[in-house]
Amino acid sequence: MAKKRILFLGETYRADAVTWMNGLKDFGDFEIVTWELQTKNHGFYRFIRILELTKAFLTIKSIVKKFNADMVIAERTTSYGYLAALSGIRPIAIAQQGLTDLWPINSPSYPFKKIIQKYAYEKADLIHAWGNVMANHMQESGVDMNKVMILPKGINLEFFKFNNTENGEIINAIVTRSLHPEYQHDLILKSFAILKQKNIPFNLTIIGDGIELKKLMALAKEFNIEKEVVFTGRIDNHEIPTYLQKSNFYISMPTTEGVSASLFEAMACGCFPIVSDLPGNRHWIQQKVNGILVATENATKLAEELQWAFDNNELTQKAVLANRKFVEENANYETNMKKIAFKYHDLISAKSAAV
């Protein structure tokens, strides 16, 4: 029997997208072809990206015809999800990536995003909410909740193996989020500058690439912490576990958050998480039990909490053991992706039967 074919619309360089597609290949025996916008989504490039979007419909139609896709899946309800809804392929599965995908709220395009998100919701046969916080937004938006699947993709626990790194004599912290303003790496650097002023030893590894890289490298030098901070740039996803396993603290301070696979990866590998106090994180982190929640835009508080966690080794050791167990039970990639793949096959079969 020929493999079922899926057209994936989204940014294929993202680890989150790779996890999704690989899971469908490994556990659903799908064949996948991809399409994504080629223009960057910042500064002057946004105008060119809009022009590219206007042509996207015809491009996708052409791919659909050549590939003979049985289904289309797409990330983000306000961009690729909308294009999937326009594609004409059925069934359609779209995934809300952020808490609402309507970000930033002060953007002139916010009302337009709400309109196209509603259209994508209506046309989709299946809507992925990677966590309850996303499902809450969908319910408030009037989505038919019978179409919503609340389940994280999970992470590969054979890949992200546990390594219990005690606090010891030094803070070995890691950040694995893209270098974009919304992730507030500058705030993280400020907090470590405060720790240096207090003579608290640390190493900070910042993984990833983005438009903030040069600015952040300059800030590290300005704060006199350039010797303690390593910027790796973008690395292969297969290298990330090694860095996580050498670290004892995971730091993430975005201004908005949905369900973070990066957080699950850090918890799986034995890093104690210190993250933004946002609804998306509160669902997984209990304050000073299995991690620490810190108000966004507060470098001083982040430094204080880092110091507190470093001084409370017994609590952090108990937490990392509990976090590994939690991820095994709730975010197992193999278990969750099998459920998702089965659902896709079910949708495809239902469509075939209706024809």
Rosetta blueprint (number, residue, H / E / L):
1 M L
2 A L
3 K L
4 K L
5 R E
6 I E
7 L E
8 F E
9 L E
10 G L
11 E L
12 T L
13 Y L
14 R L
15 A H
16 D H
17 A H
18 V H
19 T H
20 W H
21 M H
22 N H
23 G H
24 L H
25 K H
26 D H
27 F H
28 G H
29 D L
30 F L
31 E E
32 I E
33 V E
34 T E
35 W E
36 E L
37 L L
38 Q L
39 T L
40 K L
41 N L
42 H L
43 G L
44 F L
45 Y H
46 R H
47 F H
48 I H
49 R H
50 I H
51 L H
52 E H
53 L H
54 T H
55 K H
56 A H
57 F H
58 L H
59 T H
60 I H
61 K H
62 S H
63 I H
64 V H
65 K H
66 K H
67 F H
68 N L
69 A L
70 D L
71 M E
72 V E
73 I E
74 A E
75 E E
76 R H
77 T H
78 T H
79 S H
80 Y H
81 G H
82 Y H
83 L H
84 A H
85 A H
86 L H
87 S L
88 G L
89 I L
90 R L
91 P L
92 I E
93 A E
94 I E
95 A E
96 Q E
97 Q L
98 G L
99 L L
100 T L
101 D L
102 L L
103 W L
104 P L
105 I L
106 N L
107 S L
108 P L
109 S L
110 Y H
111 P H
112 F H
113 K H
114 K H
115 I H
116 I H
117 Q H
118 K H
119 Y H
120 A H
121 Y H
122 E H
123 K H
124 A L
125 D L
126 L E
127 I E
128 H E
129 A E
130 W L
131 G L
132 N H
133 V H
134 M H
135 A H
136 N H
137 H H
138 M H
139 Q H
140 E H
141 S L
142 G L
143 V L
144 D L
145 M H
146 N H
147 K H
148 V E
149 M E
150 I E
151 L L
152 P L
153 K L
154 G L
155 I E
156 N L
157 L L
158 E L
159 F L
160 F L
161 K L
162 F L
163 N L
164 N L
165 T L
166 E L
167 N L
168 G L
169 E L
170 I L
171 I E
172 N E
173 A E
174 I E
175 V E
176 T L
177 R L
178 S L
179 L L
180 H L
181 P H
182 E H
183 Y H
184 Q L
185 H H
186 D H
187 L H
188 I H
189 L H
190 K H
191 S H
192 F H
193 A H
194 I H
195 L H
196 K H
197 Q H
198 K L
199 N L
200 I L
201 P L
202 F E
203 N E
204 L E
205 T E
206 I E
207 I E
208 G E
209 D L
210 G L
211 I L
212 E L
213 L H
214 K H
215 K H
216 L H
217 M H
218 A H
219 L H
220 A H
221 K H
222 E H
223 F L
224 N L
225 I L
226 E L
227 K L
228 E L
229 V E
230 V E
231 F E
232 T E
233 G E
234 R L
235 I L
236 D L
237 N H
238 H H
239 E H
240 I H
241 P H
242 T H
243 Y H
244 L H
245 Q H
246 K L
247 S L
248 N L
249 F E
250 Y E
251 I E
252 S E
253 M L
254 P L
255 T L
256 T L
257 E L
258 G L
259 V L
260 S L
261 A H
262 S H
263 L H
264 F H
265 E H
266 A H
267 M H
268 A H
269 C H
270 G L
271 C L
272 F E
273 P E
274 I E
275 V E
276 S E
277 D L
278 L L
279 P H
280 G H
281 N H
282 R H
283 H L
284 W L
285 I L
286 Q L
287 Q E
288 K L
289 V L
290 N L
291 G E
292 I E
293 L E
294 V E
295 A L
296 T L
297 E L
298 N L
299 A H
300 T H
301 K H
302 L H
303 A H
304 E H
305 E H
306 L H
307 Q H
308 W H
309 A H
310 F H
311 D H
312 N L
313 N H
314 E H
315 L H
316 T H
317 Q H
318 K H
319 A H
320 V H
321 L H
322 A H
323 N H
324 R H
325 K H
326 F H
327 V H
328 E H
329 E H
330 N H
331 A L
332 N E
333 Y H
334 E H
335 T H
336 N H
337 M H
338 K H
339 K H
340 I H
341 A H
342 F H
343 K H
344 Y H
345 H H
346 D H
347 L H
348 I H
349 S H
350 A H
351 K H
352 S H
353 A H
354 A H
355 V L
